[in-house]
Amino acid sequence: MARLISPWTPILLITLWLWAGLAQAEPTDELVRVDARGEAEIQYDDLNSARMRALRKAIENASMQVSAQVHSTQVMENGNLTVDYLRVNSAAQVRDIHIMSEGREGDLYAVDITARVASDQVCANVMANHYRKSVAVTGFSMEHPEQATLGHLGAVDRELAAYLVNGLSGMAGVRALNANGMTLYPNNPLSAPTQLSPRMTLTSAVDAAKSLGAQFVISGVIRDMAMENPDAPRARRWDGWLEKVGLSKASRTRHFVFDVFIHDGYSGALVFQSRYSTYGLWNERNNARVGFATGKFFGTDYGQEVDRLMRQAMSDIQQTIQCQPFMATITQVDGKRLFVDTGAASGLRPGDFLSVYRTSQHFDRQGEGFWQISDTRLVAEVKQVQPHFAIAELSIGSERLNLQMDDLVMGW
């Protein structure tokens, strides 16, 4: 098999290194040396695209050799098998990838690699990219707004979102946008996020993402901020002495429970959902003007517990988004050139390769609209990067793929 060498090989290897998550984690488990092969069909005589897909397949095969999980689902109706679904995924991380041979074999492009694989989980889809995904954090609805009266925490619906934005902005792989003036569940937070279409998507998340230019939309509901013993007296310095003689009083315990939802901005699909709960002592006067996320708030025992809880939520959000593919909208198509609506702020660099996807809207039997994303099986190479947009180039004319504005590019 002939070895094919091209001037973009170093750039592709750098991209592959980033895919494998080398910049994200240090080796923690024993590494296993494996050999793997990947093949991809060559379409439109585009070797770039076939090579990228063959490399991706080789990485997946290397990961499967070390750690694979098989999930099977079967659905029976009237004694007949109607759905037989088999899914195999891996939680192994692939490192130190070396291409041993590569080249065209008829209508296929084949790549043989050797790599070291660790079984520690990084991302469920095996590969983590280095791009910063745009995330819009909307305001949090309140299930019981009257519970925020104590301490004058009424701005918690907006301040909680702002606090998350500040924390997420310093994390890898996330570009957070403050949209706390917008809420996705203004009328019935009790049922959130069940205000979904039959396909389990939230159309308002798609609308919000398009208007804000974000890949993901974070929303949530504050479920509980109530005092456990609202009539309990405030703690005093001599309470400890009273306890020693057998006299005690109810503690001023206050709860904080909130839900976080992450929706994909292109399909409206729910990609993450979690509930966070804590409690702490609230010893402020009933008429004290504390405010949420202020210095005085975080000086209380309750505020410190809430701070720890929100940091845990931010860590979970960051991990979820980090393991998602990078996606951006095509804003203009000109021959072989594609204009992408994000640039240097997302970490795009000249020489990067992005997979190209078509989008189309369909309607189900109930008349609910949903978006379908189709892989063209081709890639575009980034040629120019500006602060707010980038230009990528295909190896063939875009008219052969019928690419339109609002189609997508994706980085794995």
Secondary structure, DSSP 8 states (H G I E B T S, - for coil): ------TTHHHHHHHHHHHBTTTT----S-EEEEEEEEEEE--TT-HHHHHHHHHHHHHHHHHHHH--EEEEEEEEETTEEEEEEEEEE---EEEEEEEEEEEEETTEEEEEEEEEEE-S-S-TTS-B----EEEEEE--EES-GGGGTTTT-TTHHHHHHHHHHHHHTTSTTEEEEEETT--S-SS-GGGTT----TTSB-HHHHHHHHHHT-SEEEEEEEEE--BSSTT-----TTHHHHHHTT------EEEEEEEEEEEETTT-BEEEEEEEEEEEE--S-TT----TTSHHHHTSHHHHHHHHHHHHHHHHHHHHHHTS-EEEEEEEEETTEEEES--GGGT--TT-EEEEEEEEEEE-TT--EEEEEEEEEEEEEEEEE-SS-EEEE-SS-GGGTT--TT-EEEE-
